[in-house]
């Protein structure tokens, strides 16, 4: 260190730069695998906190009018010129500090960030900047008629949810959350949907390929999805595989199905095409579509008594879609009804059938869970297998209180190894007694806390957020009261 450097005032970031240089110089080969995993976690945690720290600094840049003083004029241009970053990166940082930064009024008092819970989660290192951007995108789609209280609850719910899920999951849970928020707004116009409905099959081009486009009503979508879930599943009806199971595949060996799926390189769109082709084949009997995951290929709609009484809201399908109640009731007019009664924790108390055969148990799980029960997974019930919480080989009963839904990918994660997931039934002291909680391996959750999946129950996110907000805003009563 030169004498000039020794006498220079220490910069605020000197300890940070010193720590990073120390990390760069630290040999990593002596570390164990667990220590490497911990280091990955620590670096990501630090990166997230640094994003929050940058917001504090950029607030000062704005409030001191530094862009004007330097001749750049705006914060994005200041960042582009000063840091030599792209316009896109500068714009994203500008949006982040606007929504998550704590600015001050003319009197110097702090103003709460636009998205306070998201800002807190980022400052704790619980979420990353991309989580925050996804939350912002979702919140911008909330209808204008939504009450301010519900907007705040939605932001809280999304910030809490982001603490436990991948960034890619945020858009999917946001879509469900938005559909729930919109229930109290203007009802969708049935006549407008009917006006827009249609399928257009263009004439074949020079390559003899024809383009099919259109807008499907919720009714047709709900009827088509369970058919595609069975006939377009990986491995089935693959014209490029001579050993691919064809038709309804009712009597195909499971190992043959798994082998065909492992060879299947088609996209989802290609599988859908081949499924429709197989359905329209002259040899196909359209009155017998077979079974899928133990149930006939059928439409399953789940709706609450409040929705029936008010004829408002949406019903949920086993494939993860929604159907307006008016159209759901029309579909159910000629259907075979099942009565399923839930307790206050959304656990089944009674099912109308006296004897629960396997298909009926699956119907109960479909109505209760709506999809895979592993936290963060959005696979609908139609893509799930029935999983024993306590394994059958260890004496676990095939009773409804020991069963849950898990998609094939999540089901494969459950094992007794150090990287395996565990499943447990939540006890009476939890917020969701009777639900199945998943315990992640230590490299995902060092605290090994069981969590339930709210992905298929956006109403739970809103309820939890409202309760959290209520507790935070509660003030202790005055001693004289």
Residue, then its C-alpha position, 0 to 999 in steps of 0.5 A: x500500500x502506498x502512503x497516499x493509499x494509506x492516508x486516503x479515506x476508506x470507501x464504504x465498499x472497501x470491506x465488501x471488495x476485500x471479502x470478495x478478493x479473499x473468496x477469490x484467493x481461497x482454494x476450493x479443492x479442500x472443501x467437501x461437497x456439502x461445503x461447496x453447496x453451502x458456498x453456492x448458497x452463501x454467494x447467491x444470498x450475498x448477491x441478493x442482498x447486494x441488489x437491495x443495497x444497490x437500491x439504497x445507493x440508487x435512491x441517493x443518486x436520484x434524490x441528489x439529482x446526480x444524473x442531471x449533474x453529470x449531464x446524463x439526465x435520467x437514471x438509466x442513461x447514468x447507469x449505461x454511461x457510468x457502468x457500461x451496461x446495456x439499455x435493458x439492464x439499466x431499464x430493469x435496475x431503474x424499474x427495480x429501484x422505483x418499485x423497491x427503493x425507499x425514497x424520501x419526501x420533501x421533509x426527509x421522511x421515508x416513504x414505503x416502497x411500492x412493493x414493500x413485502x417484495x423489498x423486504x424479502x430481497x433485502x433478507x436474501x430470500x428472493x432474487x431480483x428476477x423473483x421481484x421482476x416477476x412479482x411486478x409483472x403479475x401485479x401490473x395485470x391486476x384489474x383496476x377495479x380490484x380493492x386496494x386491500x386485495x392488491x396489498x394482499x396479493x403483493x404480500x402473497x406473491x412475496x411470501x410465495x417467492x421465498x419458496x419457489x423457483x422464478x419460473x413458477x411465479x408466472x404460473x401461480x400469478x395466473x391462478x392468483x389473478x383469476x381468483x382476484x377477478x372473481x369479484x369483478x365484472x363477470x365474463x361476458x358469455x355472449x362475447x365468448x360465444x361471438x369469438x369462438x371458432x376454428x379456422x383450418x387454412x388451405x394447405x400451402x406448398x408444403x401441403x401443411x395446413x394451419x389450424x387456429x381458433x378460440x375455444x370456449x371454456x366448455x370445449x377446452x375443459x372437454x378436450x384437455x382430459x382427452x389430450x392428457x391421455x392420448x397425447x401423453x409421452x410415448x403414446x400414439x407416436x407415428x415415428x415409433x413402431x413400438x409406441x402404444x396406440x389407441x386407448x392403450x388399456x392393456x399395455x404393460x406399464x414397462x412398455x409405456x415407460x420405455x416408449x415415453x423415454x424414447x419420445x422426443x416430440x414436443x407437446x404440440x406434436x404429441x397433441x397433433x398425433x393424439x387428434x390424428x389417432x382419435x380421428x382414425x377410422x379404427x378408433x371408437x370415440x365412445x371408448x377413450x379408455x382410462x387415464x391414471x385409474x379413471x375414465x377419460x372424463x371431465x371432472x369439475x370441482x366447485x364450492x357450495x358458495x359458487x353454486x348458490x351465487x352462480x358466480x366464479x369458476x369451477x376447477x378441472x382435473x387438468x388445471x383449467x377453469x370453467x365459468x360456473x354458468x358453463x360448468x353447471x350446464x356441463x354438469x346437468x347430465x353428469x353423475x354428481x358426487x358429494x364431497x364434504x370438506x372440513x374447515x381445513x379443506x380436508x374430506x370428511x365424507x364421500x357419497x360412495x359407501x365403499x371407496x374403490x380406487x377410482x373414487x379415491x382418485x376423484x376425492x384427491x382430485x377434488x381436494x388437491x387439484x394437482x401435485x402436492x409437492x410445493x411449487x409444482x403446477x402439474x394438474x391432477x390428470x398428470x399425477x399418480x397416487x402416492x402413499x405418504x407412508x409406503x405400502x411396503x412399510x404398512x401404509x394403508x390405502x386410505x384417503x388420509x394416507x394418499x396424495x397426488x404426485x406427478x411422475x417427476x415429483x414422485x421420483x424425488x421421494x426416497x430415503x437418500x440424502x438428496x431425497x424428499x420426504x412426505x408427512x401428514x401435517x398434524x393438528x398444530x399446523x395451519x393445514x392439518x391433514x394436508x400432506x407436507x413435503x420435506x426438502x433435502x438439506x441442500x434445498x431447505x437446511x431447516x427441513x420444514x414440511x411445506x404444503x403446495x398452495x399452487x392449486x389453491x390461490x385463495x389460500x395465498x390471499x387468505x394467508x396474506x390477509x391474516x399476516x397483514x391483519x396481525x401486523x396492523x393490530x395494535x395492543x389495546x389501550x390500558x384504560x380500554 
